[in-house]
Amino acid sequence: MTLDTKEGKILILATESCAYPGANSVGQAHSTYPANTFILRVRAPVLFPEHFYIDCFRKGISGIIVMSCGEECPYEGAYHAFAKRIDKVYQIMKHYDLDLRRLRLTAICTVCNRQFLKEVNEMNTLIQELGPPTLRQKTAGDASK
């Protein structure tokens, strides 16, 4: 199967303790989701610096979904540190005039098949509407946006 680059690519950062087993359960249930979805198993999303997300957009990722345990993160303080980091990422995205909907956060449990599929399908619809990401710095005239 070849990936049509017009579809755009969706990167999922799935935490190994919650969301990745949830993604695995979707596969075990033989559910289908768009082939342009790439799942990266991560210990905790807080490990990724702000520029990681921007670099992903620069390199052709059209949408990123961070699927985590949310408040139930097994690493003390990690979720709150991550929330602060993502706030900074959103500010950088604004600077580059990137639609903030391209980066989505969601809590996915180990058996949240429907929620996993809903998030992926919604992101797929969104990136088809938006097209590929283009990073451009806002100028002083763009300040009102």
C-alpha positions in Angstrom: 0.0 0.0 0.0 1.4 3.4 -0.9 0.6 6.6 1.0 -0.9 9.4 -1.1 1.0 12.5 0.1 -2.1 14.6 -0.5 -3.7 12.9 2.5 -1.2 14.3 4.8 0.4 12.4 7.7 -0.9 12.1 11.2 1.7 11.4 14.0 0.4 10.0 17.2 2.5 10.1 20.3 1.0 7.3 22.4 2.1 6.8 26.0 3.2 3.3 26.7 1.2 2.9 29.9 -2.2 4.0 28.5 -2.7 5.1 25.0 -0.3 2.6 23.3 -2.2 -0.4 24.7 -5.4 1.4 23.7 -4.1 1.7 20.1 -3.1 -2.0 20.3 -6.6 -2.9 21.3 -7.9 -1.1 18.3 -5.7 -3.4 16.1 -6.7 -6.5 18.0 -10.4 -5.6 17.4 -9.5 -5.4 13.7 -10.8 -1.9 13.5 -9.6 0.3 10.7 -8.3 3.8 10.7 -6.6 5.9 8.0 -3.4 4.5 6.6 -1.7 7.9 6.9 -1.5 7.5 10.7 1.9 6.7 12.3 2.0 5.7 16.0 5.1 6.4 18.1 5.2 4.7 21.5 6.6 7.1 24.1 7.3 6.8 27.8 5.9 10.3 28.4 5.2 13.2 26.0 6.9 15.7 28.3 10.2 14.3 27.1 9.8 16.0 23.7 10.9 19.7 23.6 8.9 22.4 22.0 10.8 22.4 18.7 10.1 18.7 18.1 6.5 19.6 17.2 7.5 22.4 14.9 10.1 20.2 13.2 7.4 17.6 12.6 5.3 20.2 10.8 8.3 21.4 8.8 9.1 17.8 7.8 5.6 17.1 6.4 3.5 15.9 9.4 0.1 17.5 8.9 -1.4 16.8 12.3 -0.2 15.5 15.7 -2.3 13.8 18.3 -0.7 13.4 21.8 -2.6 10.5 23.4 -1.7 10.2 27.1 -3.0 9.1 30.5 -3.9 12.7 31.3 -4.1 13.4 35.0 -3.5 9.7 35.7 0.1 9.8 34.4 2.3 7.4 36.4 5.2 10.0 36.5 4.6 12.6 39.2 4.3 16.1 37.8 4.9 15.0 34.2 1.4 15.8 33.0 1.4 19.4 34.4 4.9 20.0 33.0 3.7 18.7 29.7 0.6 21.0 29.7 2.9 24.0 30.3 5.2 22.8 27.4 2.2 22.5 25.1 1.1 26.0 25.9 4.5 27.2 24.7 4.2 25.0 21.5 0.8 26.7 20.8 2.5 30.1 21.1 5.2 29.0 18.7 2.6 27.7 16.3 0.8 31.1 16.4 4.1 32.7 15.5 4.4 30.5 12.4 0.8 31.0 11.6 0.0 27.3 12.0 -3.6 26.3 12.8 -3.6 25.2 16.4 -6.0 22.4 15.6 -3.1 20.6 14.0 -1.9 19.6 17.5 -4.5 17.8 19.7 -4.2 16.4 23.2 -6.4 13.7 24.4 -6.5 11.1 27.2 -6.9 7.6 25.9 -7.2 4.6 28.2 -6.1 1.0 27.5 -9.5 0.0 26.1 -10.7 3.3 24.6 -11.2 2.0 21.1 -14.0 4.3 20.1 -12.3 7.4 21.4 -9.0 6.4 19.6 -10.8 6.0 16.3 -12.8 9.2 16.8 -9.6 11.3 17.4 -7.8 9.8 14.4 -10.8 10.2 12.1 -11.4 13.8 13.2 -7.8 14.7 12.7 -7.8 13.1 9.3 -10.8 15.1 8.2 -9.2 18.3 9.6 -5.9 17.9 7.7 -7.8 17.1 4.5 -9.6 20.4 4.9 -6.5 22.4 5.9 -4.1 20.8 3.4 -0.3 20.6 4.1 1.1 22.8 6.8 3.1 25.9 5.8 5.2 27.7 8.3 5.4 31.4 7.8 6.3 34.0 10.4 3.7 36.5 11.1 4.6 40.1 10.3 3.5 43.2 12.2 0.5 43.5 9.9 -0.6 40.1 11.0 -0.7 41.1 14.6 -4.5 41.4 14.6 -5.0 37.7 13.8 
